[in-house]
Amino acid sequence: MGNTLKELGRLEEAERSFKKAITIKPAYAEAHSNLGNTLKELGRLEDAETSYNNAIAIKPAYAEAHYNLGISLQELGKLEAAGASYSKAIAIKPDFAEAHSNLGNTLQELGRLEDAEASYKKAIVIKPDYAQAHSNLGITLQELGRLEDAETSYKKAISLKPDHEVTQYNLGMWYCEQGKYKQATELLLRSKNFKNSQSYLLKCWYFLNEQSLFYELLESLTGQGITDALIGSFVCRAAIKFGIEKANPFCSSPLNYVFKTDLSKKYDFEGKFVKPTLSILNDTKVQNRSQTLLTNGLQTSGNLFTLENILIDEIKKIIELEIENYRLYFKDSKEGLIKNWPDAYSLHGWLIRMKNGGALRPHMHEKGWISGSIYINVPPKLNINDGNLVVCIEDDALLSESQDNKKNIIDVTTGSLCLFPASLLHYTIPFESDEDRIVLAFDVIPKSKIKL
């Protein structure tokens, strides 16, 4: 009855039925596992974790329970533990393709890209028509900089499942990143209900100079109360490019919301920030990802804040405190950036290490709400702006001589923290030094789409 009620979507009733079964037969492993599935769907992940562990205690070789436990742990952000659960499921059931694929997802989030690639390929060997595994493999190959292989994986996934919206979106994003905006629009239009595909479609219309389609879509998005940093950025950029001012649902004056503070005056910067980040950079298990925007530099892969490391947890707590201080500083603002501050968010962070002559080209963090950077080491400056951060509305390379770009140069030193709307483009000025320039960059990423 519990299974039937769950299939009908009557989850609370299903929960009661599974609990009744367990009361009658406490050592009923399947009932504990099914209860875990129901609790997971209800969003009660910690309770689901307990139920799966109960099932495993009764039946240690229960591969599905280990697999489902892995899913709950992954959603809770316990990635190392999730990976261990998937690995246990695979040890019990080696041909468990879904466990291999989900292990790949976990390894990718941890930045272990080659291991993730291997897991996806194992899933595909077991189940060649596994479209989701082909699609996820494409994401990993893209981060590894193997762009042609990534495209091949995405196209294989679509050939297997033509109506698979996630893969259409992923390939559309791949085309968008490569500047193939015409091809991207075709796929984004087919995945218009997925994540923020419409925001990326707005980006495509902008770069294709489709002014009427751009403003038609913008009106539709704002009419639905949808906003994000990408929409905010292109409203500002379109005002320069097309000469048409429109109300900005995200932030009309983003340069007024750039905030800098000196963490070295508030904390033991050497102990809290420098030593932990250097230990990560020197850890051979931490891999780097392909980053075409960087000159003479490397960027770590994955999300720094998923590492199970007490020192990283301390950095995360400090960043969360500074983000809250930022929100409170601007609390009286009427801008959507502040007025529609995310109810819940995750932090995504990475390290960038540049050597002599290093620089980062203009870009924005399209999935963020607030972007930030902590300057772990800034070499002494031979020239006044060496290594400084520049925030701007548009890339100068895309503007004509008659078009005026607004920008701020931010003087950064070791210990600086900069926070700014993710809608702003930013880049770094090259520097000359024998010392490395090291930055911990991060984004505040809303956990759900924000509406006005």
C-alpha positions as CSV (number, residue, x, y, z in Angstrom):
1,M,0.0,0.0,0.0
2,G,2.9,2.4,0.8
3,N,4.3,1.8,-2.7
4,T,0.9,2.4,-4.3
5,L,0.3,5.6,-2.4
6,K,3.8,6.8,-3.3
7,E,3.1,6.2,-7.0
8,L,-0.2,8.2,-6.6
9,G,1.8,11.1,-5.1
10,R,0.2,10.7,-1.7
11,L,3.5,10.9,0.1
12,E,2.3,11.5,3.7
13,E,0.0,8.5,3.5
14,A,2.7,6.4,2.0
15,E,5.0,7.4,4.9
16,R,2.4,6.2,7.4
17,S,2.0,2.9,5.5
18,F,5.7,2.2,5.5
19,K,6.0,3.0,9.2
20,K,3.1,0.6,9.9
21,A,4.9,-2.1,8.0
22,I,8.0,-1.5,10.0
23,T,6.1,-1.6,13.3
24,I,4.8,-5.0,12.3
25,K,8.1,-6.2,11.0
26,P,11.0,-4.1,12.3
27,A,13.7,-6.0,10.3
28,Y,11.9,-5.3,7.0
29,A,14.8,-3.8,5.0
30,E,12.8,-3.0,1.9
31,A,10.2,-1.1,3.9
32,H,13.0,1.0,5.5
33,S,14.4,1.8,2.1
34,N,11.1,2.6,0.6
35,L,10.4,4.9,3.5
36,G,13.7,6.6,2.8
37,N,12.6,7.1,-0.9
38,T,9.4,8.7,0.3
39,L,11.1,11.0,2.9
40,K,13.6,12.0,0.2
41,E,10.7,13.1,-2.1
42,L,9.2,15.0,0.9
43,G,12.5,16.9,1.1
44,R,13.4,15.4,4.5
45,L,16.9,14.3,3.5
46,E,18.3,13.7,7.0
47,D,15.3,11.4,7.9
48,A,15.8,9.6,4.5
49,E,19.5,9.1,5.3
50,T,18.5,7.5,8.6
51,S,16.0,5.2,6.9
52,Y,18.5,4.0,4.3
53,N,21.1,3.4,7.1
54,N,18.4,1.3,8.9
55,A,17.9,-0.8,5.7
56,I,21.6,-1.3,5.3
57,A,22.0,-2.3,8.9
58,I,19.5,-5.1,8.4
59,K,20.7,-6.0,4.9
60,P,24.3,-4.9,4.3
61,A,24.4,-6.2,0.7
62,Y,21.4,-4.1,-0.3
63,A,22.8,-2.3,-3.4
64,E,19.8,-0.1,-4.0
65,A,19.8,1.2,-0.4
66,H,23.4,2.2,-0.7
67,Y,22.7,3.9,-4.0
68,N,19.7,5.8,-2.7
69,L,21.7,6.8,0.4
70,G,24.3,8.2,-2.0
71,I,21.6,10.3,-3.6
72,S,20.5,11.8,-0.3
73,L,24.0,12.4,0.9
74,Q,24.8,14.1,-2.5
75,E,21.8,16.4,-2.1
76,L,22.9,17.2,1.5
77,G,26.3,18.2,0.1
78,K,28.1,15.3,1.7
79,L,30.0,14.4,-1.5
80,E,32.8,12.2,-0.1
81,A,30.2,10.1,1.8
82,A,27.9,10.0,-1.3
83,G,30.8,8.7,-3.4
84,A,31.5,6.0,-0.8
85,S,27.9,4.9,-0.9
86,Y,27.8,4.7,-4.7
87,S,31.1,2.8,-4.6
88,K,29.6,0.3,-2.1
89,A,26.6,-0.2,-4.3
90,I,28.9,-0.9,-7.3
91,A,31.0,-3.3,-5.2
92,I,27.8,-5.3,-4.5
93,K,26.4,-4.9,-8.0
94,P,29.1,-4.2,-10.5
95,D,26.7,-3.7,-13.4
96,F,24.8,-1.0,-11.6
97,A,25.0,1.6,-14.4
98,E,23.1,4.3,-12.5
99,A,25.5,4.0,-9.5
100,H,28.5,4.4,-11.9
101,S,26.9,7.5,-13.4
102,N,26.0,9.1,-10.1
103,L,29.5,8.4,-8.8
104,G,30.7,10.3,-11.9
105,N,28.4,13.2,-10.9
106,T,29.9,13.2,-7.4
107,L,33.5,13.1,-8.6
108,Q,32.8,15.9,-11.0
109,E,31.5,18.1,-8.2
110,L,34.6,17.2,-6.2
111,G,36.8,18.4,-9.2
112,R,38.1,14.9,-9.9
113,L,37.4,15.2,-13.6
114,E,39.4,12.2,-15.0
115,D,37.9,9.9,-12.4
116,A,34.4,11.2,-13.3
117,E,35.1,10.5,-16.9
118,A,36.1,7.0,-16.1
119,S,32.8,6.4,-14.1
120,Y,30.6,7.8,-16.9
121,K,32.4,5.5,-19.4
122,K,31.8,2.5,-17.2
123,A,28.1,3.4,-17.0
124,I,28.0,3.6,-20.8
125,V,29.8,0.3,-21.3
126,I,27.1,-1.4,-19.1
127,K,24.2,0.6,-20.6
128,P,25.2,2.0,-24.1
129,D,21.8,3.8,-24.5
130,Y,22.1,5.6,-21.2
131,A,21.5,9.2,-22.5
132,Q,22.0,10.9,-19.2
133,A,25.5,9.4,-18.8
134,H,26.5,10.5,-22.3
135,S,25.2,14.0,-21.4
136,N,27.1,14.2,-18.1
137,L,30.2,12.9,-19.8
138,G,29.9,15.8,-22.1
139,I,30.0,18.2,-19.2
140,T,33.2,16.6,-17.8
141,L,34.9,16.6,-21.2
142,Q,34.0,20.3,-21.6
143,E,35.6,21.1,-18.3
144,L,38.7,19.2,-19.3
145,G,38.9,21.3,-22.5
146,R,38.2,18.4,-24.9
147,L,35.5,20.4,-26.7
148,E,35.1,18.2,-29.8
149,D,34.7,15.1,-27.6
150,A,32.2,17.0,-25.4
151,E,30.1,17.9,-28.4
152,T,30.2,14.3,-29.6
153,S,28.9,13.1,-26.2
154,Y,26.0,15.6,-26.2
155,K,25.0,14.7,-29.7
156,K,25.1,11.0,-28.8
157,A,22.8,11.6,-25.9
158,I,20.3,13.5,-28.1
159,S,20.4,10.8,-30.7
160,L,19.4,8.3,-28.0
161,K,16.8,10.5,-26.5
162,P,15.8,13.4,-28.8
163,D,13.3,14.9,-26.4
164,H,15.8,14.9,-23.5
165,E,15.5,18.5,-22.3
166,V,18.6,18.4,-20.1
167,T,20.8,17.3,-22.9
168,Q,19.4,19.9,-25.3
169,Y,20.1,22.5,-22.7
170,N,23.7,21.2,-22.1
171,L,24.5,21.2,-25.8
172,G,22.9,24.6,-26.2
173,M,25.1,25.9,-23.4
174,W,28.1,24.3,-25.1
175,Y,27.3,26.2,-28.4
176,C,26.7,29.4,-26.4
177,E,30.1,29.1,-24.7
178,Q,31.7,28.6,-28.1
179,G,30.0,31.7,-29.5
180,K,27.9,29.6,-31.8
181,Y,24.8,31.5,-30.9
182,K,22.6,30.5,-33.9
183,Q,23.0,26.8,-33.1
184,A,22.5,27.5,-29.4
185,T,19.1,29.3,-30.0
186,E,17.6,26.2,-31.7
187,L,18.4,24.0,-28.6
188,L,17.5,26.6,-26.0
189,L,14.1,27.2,-27.6
190,R,13.5,23.4,-27.3
191,S,14.5,23.4,-23.6
192,K,12.8,26.7,-22.7
193,N,11.3,25.2,-19.4
194,F,14.7,24.1,-18.1
195,K,16.6,26.1,-15.5
196,N,17.6,29.5,-16.9
197,S,17.6,28.6,-20.6
198,Q,15.5,31.7,-21.4
199,S,18.2,34.0,-19.9
200,Y,20.8,32.3,-22.1
201,L,18.4,32.7,-25.1
202,L,18.4,36.5,-24.3
203,K,22.2,36.4,-24.4
204,C,22.0,34.7,-27.9
205,W,19.6,37.3,-29.3
206,Y,22.0,40.0,-28.0
207,F,25.0,38.7,-29.7
208,L,23.1,37.9,-32.9
209,N,22.0,41.5,-33.0
210,E,18.3,40.4,-33.0
211,Q,17.1,43.6,-31.3
212,S,13.3,43.0,-31.6
213,L,13.6,39.3,-30.4
214,F,15.8,40.5,-27.6
215,Y,13.3,43.0,-26.3
216,E,10.3,40.7,-26.9
217,L,11.9,38.0,-24.8
218,L,13.0,40.6,-22.1
219,E,9.4,41.8,-21.9
220,S,8.1,38.3,-21.5
221,L,10.7,37.4,-18.7
222,T,10.1,40.6,-16.8
223,G,6.3,40.2,-17.2
224,Q,6.6,36.8,-15.5
225,G,8.6,38.3,-12.7
226,I,11.8,36.4,-13.6
227,T,15.2,37.9,-13.0
228,D,18.7,36.8,-12.6
229,A,22.2,38.2,-13.0
230,L,22.3,37.3,-16.7
231,I,19.1,39.2,-17.5
232,G,20.4,42.2,-15.4
233,S,23.7,42.2,-17.3
234,F,22.2,42.2,-20.7
235,V,19.7,44.9,-19.9
236,C,22.6,47.2,-19.0
237,R,24.7,46.1,-22.0
238,A,21.8,46.5,-24.4
239,A,21.3,50.1,-23.2
240,I,24.8,50.7,-24.6
241,K,24.6,48.5,-27.7
242,F,21.0,49.3,-28.9
243,G,20.6,52.7,-27.1
244,I,17.4,51.7,-25.5
245,E,17.0,52.1,-21.7
246,K,14.7,49.5,-20.0
247,A,13.8,48.9,-16.4
248,N,16.3,46.5,-14.9
249,P,14.7,43.8,-12.7
250,F,18.1,42.8,-11.2
251,C,20.3,45.9,-10.8
252,S,20.1,49.1,-12.8
253,S,23.3,50.6,-11.3
254,P,25.5,47.6,-10.5
255,L,28.7,49.6,-10.1
256,N,27.2,51.2,-7.1
257,Y,27.0,47.8,-5.4
258,V,30.7,47.0,-5.4
259,F,32.0,46.5,-1.9
260,K,35.6,46.0,-0.7
261,T,36.8,45.2,2.8
262,D,40.1,44.2,4.3
263,L,39.9,40.8,5.9
264,S,43.4,41.0,7.3
265,K,42.1,43.6,9.8
266,K,39.3,41.3,11.0
267,Y,40.9,37.9,11.0
268,D,44.1,36.0,11.3
269,F,44.4,36.1,7.5
270,E,47.6,34.0,7.3
271,G,46.1,31.2,9.4
272,K,42.5,31.3,8.2
273,F,43.0,31.9,4.5
274,V,46.6,31.7,3.3
275,K,47.7,28.4,4.8
276,P,44.5,26.4,3.8
277,T,44.5,27.7,0.2
278,L,48.2,26.9,-0.3
279,S,47.7,23.4,1.1
280,I,44.9,22.9,-1.4
281,L,47.0,24.2,-4.3
282,N,49.8,21.9,-3.3
283,D,47.5,18.8,-3.0
284,T,48.1,16.6,-5.9
285,K,44.5,15.2,-5.7
286,V,43.1,18.7,-6.5
287,Q,42.9,18.9,-10.3
288,N,42.7,21.9,-12.6
289,R,40.1,22.6,-15.2
290,S,40.4,24.1,-18.7
291,Q,40.0,27.9,-18.5
292,T,40.4,29.8,-21.8
293,L,39.9,33.2,-20.1
294,L,43.2,32.8,-18.2
295,T,46.7,33.9,-19.4
296,N,49.6,32.4,-17.5
297,G,47.4,30.9,-14.9
298,L,45.5,27.8,-13.6
299,Q,42.1,27.3,-12.1
300,T,41.0,24.5,-9.8
301,S,38.1,22.3,-10.9
302,G,35.0,21.5,-8.9
303,N,33.7,23.4,-5.9
304,L,36.2,24.2,-3.2
305,F,33.4,24.2,-0.6
306,T,32.5,20.6,-1.2
307,L,35.8,19.4,0.2
308,E,35.5,17.9,3.6
309,N,38.0,20.1,5.3
310,I,37.6,21.9,8.6
311,L,39.7,24.9,7.5
312,I,37.6,25.3,4.3
313,D,34.5,25.1,6.5
314,E,35.9,28.0,8.5
315,I,36.5,30.1,5.3
316,K,33.0,29.3,4.2
317,K,31.5,30.6,7.5
318,I,33.5,33.8,7.2
319,I,32.4,34.3,3.6
320,E,28.7,33.7,4.6
321,L,29.1,36.3,7.4
322,E,30.6,38.9,5.0
323,I,27.8,38.2,2.5
324,E,25.2,38.9,5.1
325,N,27.1,42.1,6.0
326,Y,26.9,43.1,2.4
327,R,23.2,42.5,2.3
328,L,22.6,44.5,5.5
329,Y,24.8,47.3,4.2
330,F,22.5,47.7,1.2
331,K,19.3,46.6,2.9
332,D,17.3,49.8,2.0
333,S,18.0,49.4,-1.7
334,K,15.0,49.0,-4.1
335,E,17.1,47.1,-6.6
336,G,16.0,43.5,-7.3
337,L,19.5,42.4,-6.3
338,I,18.7,43.2,-2.7
339,K,14.9,43.3,-2.6
340,N,14.7,39.7,-4.0
341,W,17.7,38.3,-2.1
342,P,17.7,34.5,-2.4
343,D,16.0,32.7,0.5
344,A,18.6,29.9,0.2
345,Y,21.8,29.8,-1.7
346,S,24.9,27.7,-2.1
347,L,28.5,28.8,-2.4
348,H,30.6,27.7,-5.3
349,G,34.3,28.5,-5.0
350,W,37.6,27.9,-6.8
351,L,41.2,29.1,-6.7
352,I,43.1,30.9,-9.4
353,R,46.9,31.0,-9.5
354,M,48.6,33.4,-11.9
355,K,52.3,33.8,-12.7
356,N,54.2,36.7,-14.2
357,G,52.1,38.5,-16.9
358,G,49.0,36.6,-15.8
359,A,45.6,38.1,-16.5
360,L,41.9,37.2,-16.7
361,R,39.9,38.4,-19.6
362,P,36.5,40.2,-19.2
363,H,33.7,37.8,-18.2
364,M,30.8,37.4,-15.8
365,H,29.7,34.6,-13.6
366,E,26.4,33.9,-15.3
367,K,24.8,31.6,-12.7
368,G,25.7,33.7,-9.7
369,W,23.8,36.3,-7.7
370,I,26.7,37.9,-6.0
371,S,30.3,37.2,-7.1
372,G,33.3,37.6,-4.8
373,S,37.1,37.3,-4.6
374,I,39.5,37.0,-1.7
375,Y,43.1,38.0,-2.5
376,I,45.3,35.4,-0.9
377,N,48.5,36.9,-2.4
378,V,48.9,40.0,-4.5
379,P,52.5,40.7,-5.5
380,P,54.0,44.2,-4.9
381,K,53.0,46.5,-7.8
382,L,55.6,47.9,-10.1
383,N,52.9,50.0,-11.7
384,I,49.9,51.5,-9.9
385,N,47.3,49.2,-11.3
386,D,49.3,46.0,-11.7
387,G,47.1,43.0,-10.8
388,N,44.1,45.1,-9.9
389,L,40.4,44.1,-10.5
390,V,38.3,45.9,-13.0
391,V,34.5,45.7,-13.0
392,C,32.6,47.0,-15.9
393,I,29.3,46.9,-17.8
394,E,30.6,45.7,-21.2
395,D,33.8,44.3,-22.7
396,D,35.7,47.2,-24.4
397,A,36.5,44.9,-27.3
398,L,32.8,44.8,-28.2
399,L,32.2,48.5,-28.2
400,S,32.7,51.1,-30.9
401,E,34.7,54.3,-30.3
402,S,31.4,56.3,-29.8
403,Q,30.1,53.9,-27.2
404,D,30.9,54.7,-23.5
405,N,31.6,51.8,-21.2
406,K,31.3,52.3,-17.4
407,K,33.9,50.7,-15.2
408,N,35.7,50.9,-11.9
409,I,39.3,49.9,-11.1
410,I,39.5,48.3,-7.7
411,D,42.9,48.5,-5.9
412,V,43.4,45.1,-4.4
413,T,46.0,43.9,-2.0
414,T,46.7,40.8,0.0
415,G,43.7,40.4,2.4
416,S,41.2,42.3,0.2
417,L,37.7,40.9,-0.2
418,C,35.6,42.2,-3.1
419,L,31.9,41.6,-3.5
420,F,29.8,42.7,-6.5
421,P,26.7,41.9,-8.4
422,A,27.2,38.9,-10.6
423,S,25.8,40.9,-13.5
424,L,29.0,42.9,-13.8
425,L,31.8,41.9,-16.1
426,H,35.2,41.8,-14.5
427,Y,38.8,41.2,-15.5
428,T,42.3,41.7,-14.1
429,I,45.1,43.9,-15.2
430,P,48.4,42.0,-16.0
431,F,51.2,42.2,-13.5
432,E,54.9,41.6,-13.4
433,S,56.4,39.7,-10.5
434,D,58.3,36.5,-9.5
435,E,55.5,35.9,-6.9
436,D,52.2,34.2,-7.8
437,R,49.0,36.1,-7.7
438,I,46.5,33.8,-5.8
439,V,42.8,34.5,-5.6
440,L,39.9,32.5,-4.0
441,A,36.9,33.3,-6.2
442,F,33.3,32.4,-5.4
443,D,29.7,32.9,-6.3
444,V,26.5,33.0,-4.3
445,I,24.2,30.7,-6.4
446,P,20.4,30.8,-5.6
447,K,19.0,27.4,-4.9
448,S,15.8,28.2,-6.9
449,K,14.8,30.7,-9.6
450,I,14.1,34.1,-8.0
451,K,10.9,35.9,-8.9
452,L,10.1,39.6,-8.4
